[in-house]
Amino acid sequence: MVLLLQELYLLWVKKMASSKIVKSFLKNLLAKSEGDTDSILRNYTEQQAIKEYGPMLENMVKADPRLLDLYTPEGLVRSIYNQVAGGDQREVLMAPKTFVDLAAPMPTDIEGFEYIRDVIEKKKKDIQQGIPRELYREPELGMRLDDDNSVFINMHDGRHFNTALKELGYPYSKVTVVPQYRTPPIDELPPSTPVYSETSTIDPEIAEQMGIKTDKYKETERQKVGVLGELVKFLGLGSVAAPGVLSQLPSGDEGGKVVE
């Protein structure tokens, strides 16, 4: 009984801390938005902003408070606007390694591609120095439903950034998942849905150095990375959880797994 009370108290403290951080975050953004006709929050009151954007931002803070520092405040709020407004995009957390595994393969440390390593090191330096990612450039993955009811990635933005996060040891990256071509919002799919990686056209010799296979058209093979319920954590739908959501963020001993 005492242990349970202690756990509940710690959860309450964590929630209060995250609520305070998010409230301050939105309050500062609202102050900067005054008179800015391009700001997403230009017509919001503090109460409205907290109600609509607070829950997802709080879930980010609970997972890792550093996530708020990875993006410009305006860019972060804009990236979740589609979901708050009832669109089909879904804001999720996933391990940076998962993002890298899902996106088209990249010759990170292959001779002749040193510039890729240079970009990654620059992004690592920016992250360590608290320089946020560029506005309108939050990581994205396009996900498409296949004929066998699996899904595969067919678009990405953020490979270098997520490689940097992975190498710096970040447990999570916030990613916008965009359903493609008749694919429903991904929280409407079963947690057991297989998820396959994006393909890419690569010179066979380079692919061999990377340890991957290509077909006769020099296209890499799709690889099963896992199932949906193991790969993503949904941040929720604004102030109301979406029907059919696989999970909100886990707490305690649930660790990185999604709870159905």
ABEGO torsion letter per residue (X at the ends): XAAAAAAAAAAAAAAAAAAAAAAAAAAAAAAAABGBAABAAAABBAAAAAAAAAAAAAAAAAABAAAAAABBAAAAAAAAAAAAAGBABBBBBBBAAAAAAABBBBBABBBGAAAAAAAAAAAAAAAAAGBBBBBGABBBBBBBBBAAGBBBBABBBGAAAAAAAAAAGBABBBBBBBBBGGBBBAAABBAABBBBBBBBBBBAAAAAAAGBBBBAAGBBBBBBAEBAAAABBBAEBEABBBBGBABBBBBEAAEABBBX
